[in-house]
Every structure is written in C-alpha cells, then in structure tokens.
Amino acid sequence: MINKKAGSAYSGPDTANIKTEKTATSTLFEQIVNGLGETGGRNNALTSFIGGLMFRGVGVEETYKLAKIANESTSRSLDAKEFDRTFESMVKKEIRRRELADGISRATQRNAKNQ
C-alpha cells in the first residue's frame, strides 16, 4: 500500500510508519514545494522563509530564487511588487543583523586582547 496524498508525485514505498521530527530547516524545504500557505499569512510566511534561509547563511541570490519558487508554489501567490518589497525589507534587516553581530564580535575580540 502506498501512502500518498492526492495529487502527489511520490509513488514509492509506504511511508506512514516513518516517524520524523520537524525541524525549522525541514519546514523551509517543504515550503519550497508546498508554498507559503493560505491568504492572510503569506506575507508573514514569506518573511519567515527569507529570514530562515539567510540566517542559515544562504546567499541573497539563492534566497531570492528559492523564495520565488515557494511563492509560485502558493495557490494564491503574492504579486511581484509585494514579493519584491518584502524581500528587500528582509535583506536590509539581515544586513543590519550581520553588522550588529560583526560589531559585537569585534568588540569581544578587542576586549580579549586588552585583558
């Protein structure tokens, strides 16, 4: 017996008994193919998706492409203008986060040298 969702492309062995724990990373992978969810939470889901990839060190260009795929996999995807505005906002936020982290790291190194 095959455990598959309606419309699934998977037709391999039954996977009903495989227990897996969801991680933030696995959720990101699934969003690429399953989309960002229903109307109303798509923008927040896109923001979380972009932030999750960038936090994990995925490059900006790669994050943009993956986010586009996730958006296109969403039944009622965000329009291009909304998508780009959200993406740009998250890139700016990530730049600030990295600058702050870099500043803290430098200050820690200076303090260690001075002791």
N, C-alpha and C positions, 0 to 999 in steps of 0.2 A: 504494500500500500504506500502510495506517495503522499506525503504531507505537503500540499502546495496550496497557496492562496489562489483564488480565482484570478485568471489573467497572468499568473506567474510564468516566467520563462524557465524556471527551475523544474527539472523533471527527474532528479536523481533520487537516491535512497531516502526513505522516510527519516525525517529529522525531528519528529515530535518528541522523542525522548532525550534529545541533546539539551542539556541544561547549560545555558551561558549567562553570565552576568553582564549586564550592560555597563559599559564604561562611557565616559564623555567622548572618547575617541571613536568608539564603535557607533555612537549616536551620530557623530559627524559624518562618518562613512555612509550610514543609512540615509541621512538627509540628502546626500548627493543623488541617490536614485529614487527616494520616496518623496522628495520635495520638502517644502518648508511648513506645510500644514494648512489648516483652513484659513479662510478670510478672517481678518481681525488680529491674528497673531503672526502673520507672515513677516512683517517688518521687524518685530522683536526677534523672531526666529532667525531671520537673515543677519541681524546684528550679532546675535549669539554665535551663529555659524561662522561668520567672518572673524570675530574675536577669538573663537576657539581655534581656528586654523592658525591665525597669526601668533597667538600665544604659544603654539606648538612649534613656531619657527618656520612655518610655510611662507614662502616668498609672496610678495604682493601680487605679482603677475599670476602666479599659480593659484593664489587665493581667489583672485578675480575670476579666473576661468572656472574653478570649482564652484564658486558661488553662483555663477551664471548657469551652470548645469543644474544645480539644486533649484534655482528659481524656475528654470524651464521645466523641471520635473514636477513643479507645483501646479495643481489643476487650475487655479486662478492666480497666475504669477503676477508679481509686481511689474508695473510698466518700467521701461528703460530709464526714464527720468528718476523715478522713485528708487530704483535699484542703484543707479549711479550716485545719487545723493547719499544714500545710506552707506554705500561702500566708501565713498570719500570721507565721510564723517568717521567711520571706523578706522581708516588708515591714519587720519590725523590723531585720533585718540591713541592708537598703538604707537605712533611716533612719540607722543608725549610720555607714554608709559615707559618706553625704552630709554628716552632721555633721562627721565627721573631715575630709573634703575641704574643707568650708567653713572649718573651723578652720585648716587648713594655708594656705588661700588668704588668709585674714585676716592670719595671721602674716607671710606673704610680703609682703603689701601694707604692713603696719606697718614691716617691715624696710626696704622700698624707700623709704618716706617718711623714715626716720631716717638714711638714708645721704646 
